[in-house]
Amino acid sequence: MVVLRLKRMGRRHRPFYRLNAMDKRAPRNGRVIEELGWFNPLELDESKQLNLKAERIKYWLSVGAQPSDTARTLIKRIGVDPTPGAKA
């Protein structure tokens, strides 16, 4: 099963995350199928805080990928419905 989840990057006390399509059995920072964007929670300007590929996220959701809880909230922020089987 494929899941959409965050991979932690950055250094200590400066988190930076990438949203990835990964196999459910892979570790958090393990092998990635496809990178779908990034999230910088420390960026003050909200327009620069999040950069996601909406079309690729819609594709992965359409083929049955399940987003994690955190990934679901980020996907909602760009205006994509993260519920399984939703039509965009």
C-alpha positions in Angstrom: 0.0 0.0 0.0 1.2 3.5 -0.8 0.9 6.3 1.7 1.5 10.0 1.5 3.6 11.1 4.4 6.2 13.5 5.6 9.9 12.9 5.7 11.9 15.0 8.1 14.8 16.9 6.8 16.8 19.9 8.1 18.9 20.0 11.3 18.2 20.0 15.0 15.6 22.7 16.0 15.2 23.7 12.3 12.7 21.2 11.0 11.9 20.9 7.3 9.7 18.3 5.8 9.1 16.8 2.3 5.8 15.2 1.3 6.4 11.9 -0.3 4.6 8.9 -1.8 6.1 5.9 0.0 5.5 2.3 0.7 3.7 1.8 4.0 6.4 -0.6 5.2 9.3 1.8 4.6 10.7 3.7 7.5 9.9 7.4 8.0 13.1 8.6 6.2 13.4 5.5 4.0 13.0 4.9 0.3 10.7 7.3 -1.6 8.5 6.5 -4.6 8.0 10.1 -5.6 8.6 13.5 -3.9 5.4 15.6 -4.0 6.6 18.9 -2.4 7.9 20.4 0.8 6.7 22.1 4.0 8.7 24.6 6.1 6.9 25.1 9.4 9.3 27.8 10.6 8.7 30.1 7.6 6.7 33.2 8.8 5.4 34.1 5.3 2.5 31.6 4.7 2.9 31.8 0.9 6.5 30.5 1.2 5.7 27.9 3.9 4.2 25.2 1.7 4.9 24.0 -1.9 3.1 20.9 -3.1 2.4 19.4 -6.5 -1.4 19.3 -6.6 -1.7 17.3 -9.8 0.6 14.5 -8.6 -1.1 14.4 -5.2 -4.5 14.1 -7.0 -3.1 11.2 -9.1 -1.8 9.3 -6.0 -5.1 9.8 -4.2 -7.0 8.5 -7.3 -4.9 5.3 -7.3 -5.6 4.6 -3.6 -2.8 6.2 -1.7 -3.7 7.0 1.9 -2.4 10.3 3.4 -1.2 10.5 7.0 -3.1 12.8 9.4 -0.5 15.6 9.0 -0.3 15.2 5.2 -4.1 15.3 5.0 -4.2 18.8 6.7 -1.4 20.1 4.4 -3.2 18.7 1.3 -6.4 20.5 2.4 -4.5 23.8 2.6 -3.8 23.7 -1.1 -7.5 23.0 -1.9 -7.3 19.3 -2.7 -9.9 16.9 -1.2 -7.9 14.1 0.5 -10.8 11.7 1.0 -10.5 8.5 -0.9 -12.4 8.4 -4.2 -13.2 12.1 -4.2 -13.7 13.7 -7.6 -11.7 16.9 -8.1 
